[in-house]
Amino acid sequence: MPLTALVRLLVTLLLALPVLMVLAAWLQWDAQSAEVLHALSQTVLPDYIGSSLALCLWVSLGVISMGSVSAAAVTLFDFPGRQTLSWALLLPLAMPAYVVAYAYTDFLQYSGPLQTSMRSFWGLQGALWPDVRSLWGAAVVLSCSLYPYVYLLTRTALADRAPQLMEAARLLGAGLSRRIFRVALPLARPAIAAGVALALMETLADFGVSSYFGIQTFTAGIYKAWLVMDNRWAAAQLSTFLLLMVALVLLLEQRAQARLRFVSSRASGQSHESQPLQLRGWHAGLAIFLCLMPILLGFVLPLAIMGHALWQSSLYQPLPWWDFAHWVWNSLRLGAVTAVLAVAIALMLAHSVRMQPSFWRRFSTQLVGLGYAVPGVVIVVGLLLPVAWLQSQWPNSQVGYWLTATVLGLVWAYLVRFIAVALQSVQSGYARISSSTDESARMLGIAGWSLFARVHWPLMTRASAAALLLVWVDVMKELPATLVLRPFNTDTLAVVAYQLARDERLGEAALPSLALVLVGLIPVLMLSKTLRKST
Amino acid sequence: MLTCQWTLTHGWRGWLLVSALLAVLPAAWAEEPVLNLYSARHYATDEALYNDFTQATGIRINRVDADDAGILARLKAEGSASAADVILLVDATRLWKGEIDGLFASVKSPLLLKAVPENLRAKERPEGTAWFGLSTRARVILYDKQKVNPSEVDTYEKLADPRNRGRLCVRSGSHPYNLSLFGAMLEHLGAPATETWLKGLMRNMARSPKGGDTDQIKGVASGECGVALANSYYVARLMRSNTPEDRAVVERIGVVFPNQASWGTHMNIAGGAVARHAKHPGNAVSFLNYLVSPHAQKYFADGNNEWPVVKGIPMTNPALSAMAGRGFKSEQLPTSLVGMNQIKVQQMLDRVGFR
């Protein structure tokens, strides 16, 4: 099938191009970028690396403590409200981290309502706590919005097997702490690691929170080299360091996932005799508290603060409902177009690997998936570099026009960034179809694309729908690429929220922010529904 | 017909608009009635400004808002295929950068040359002028009336004075507004003294640089900071707000226009240019001409609290009058000098650890 092979090659190339361009930037080594890099390495580069690493460390601790503790609580124990809490713990997934950042900054800062009223009530002086807009603040905000990754994976790993094994350990006379540390923890370790890896990739790729807080992370450094120093090559060269960090995290994730598959593949059907341990009294209270805290911090409180800001601003000026309808429409439209394309491409790539898992096909699929861990800013640099080159080589070509005057460039950037999300979902869908199904189909004379259309697709609709939703919501939340690449008259919810918040008009930013949360709730609720079914 | 209705419904302001437009219309007639705008202005009142242009000329405006740097990066990548006709930026340094990178077309418009003073536009060359300032904003010093004597902060230099230790609040040094101010200081003081001055600012900070200009102003009002740097229109916006919190902020702060005895207060210029590869150059020039018309200039003043570049515009902005009632001395430096200092300043900031 030379045509499909050609299409596949083309798609792979397009999706890998921005990342490859970043790597190729080293070929463009000249005196000027050497000077910029040298000056940076003498002054701020160690800081960037230091604060990125520190942020990763704190976020890891944060997501592990919130995610794994709550997951353990809802799977290993039973207490009042467990059912509700176990799906409500997913709610922060719907909250873009930058919205949490806007909310907490406004509420907790020195001039915010809480400190001001506490100072005047008790006659206190000075700052009552350190500023939220700092490294630790970012770590808290990111932990609160990213812990559900750890929670979700750990919960699944524990729910598969832990109750039976805990029961067995109990019958053999092991005490509670011994059961937790010797049975549950080893069982959950790969899942925790995989969840942390996901959270770290999001942390490294974060733009909204760190730019709003003014933290000097690596991404901020890239931005500065590109836009202030006006040196795209130096920016791209800096980006390779970030890619290196991301590659390390990916390695961690892959190793953890391999262990995870090993663990879950041994999982047999649920035993009906093993029951989670019933908690009473203050034990139950503690469990409820531990599960409630992450939900409050990551969802309820930011939601309430933004809702209050919206209410306040609606008192003094009419809300721009007509513009709002436009923003919603643009966000939905861009999300839908990208999601459909992403799922189609993911199905194509996953199918080709399934048919012939050669090294090259697996490698190219992995390469394409790398984009998820790359900050949007870097993708924009990697995408604009080749286009600028093409345009300057052939001034009469319309490459530059098609890229930004239409949605092509933006959708391209989205696909580079989020194809991994679709791939992950689709590939896990494929993993559930046993290879003997393919063999039976082949013996009945069905192969190639008709195997896909008649056998795989009907079995994959759920996985594809999940992929569609996840990509859709991720696109709607995306910031840096949307800011720079969107065509005329296409303000989206995320862009408007960011611009208003940056212009310090939080009350007006509340409307688009809350709309984003609302949309983000759809896939989260569906996810929690499937989870409830499976338990 | 349309213009008649407009005049009837909008009174004398309508007349101003119509007369301005009659002067600029012929150039636009030959082209498709569309104007593609890249704008770094992010102010709510601009919407009405653009709508009035469309209503009066029938030229539809397509718009992308982003920050200055993002717009310049995008223009560079698009090259000759760019759809942009007019670029609006909010910082003179960026305008200068766009000019030397060849992103703007030179414009020959007697109307623009007459309306915009020479120090607020690009250098005039035989082929035309690359960009024009449209409005200005002053980088002023705010102080806490309860703690700080205005004479302690009446120059930018004094912000680095040991007397102001632990008082200063300022946004990130890499923000264009600060880079421009520091670039101007480099011209006035020379490199070694500027670096010493920046170190002094660092020592005097009440907190590490973060947030935007309004955050700094609120910091002063809440007592966290004693002094702050901010652009004038942020102050004016708070002065004209009717929420009780904003009123309380305004009550507590004082405004200083620095360096009145020396080179004057640093001005930040918002301006516009025609894109080098504009597909509707006629419409683009009409639009720039419209932006210096009395009608549009009044929008900058009354709507967004900026100072018009055109002399003699009747202003009815109470906040601007309250702030600078008797007028003030503003700095007169060629923007090219400030622009060329940008990278030097950023490297200084990195050396002294100013974020």
Interface residues (C-beta under 8 A of the other chain):
Chain A: A39 L40 T43 V44 T105 Q109 Y110 S111 Q115 T116 A127 D131 R133 S134 F213 G214 Q216 K224 W226 L227 V228 M229 D230 R232 Q312 Y316 V380 L384 L385 V387 A388 Q391 S392 P395 N396 S397 Q398 V399 G400 Y401 W402 L403 T404 A405 L483 V484 L485 R486 P487 F488 N489 T490 D491 Q499 R502 D503 E504
Chain B: N36 H42 Y43 N62 R63 V64 D65 A66 D67 A69 G70 A73 R74 K76 A77 E78 G79 S80 A81 S82 A83 K97 S172 S174 L179 R207 S208 P209 K210 G211 G212 D213 T214 D215 K218 G219 A221 S222 E224 Y234 N242 T243 Q342 I343 Q346 Q347 D350 R351 R355
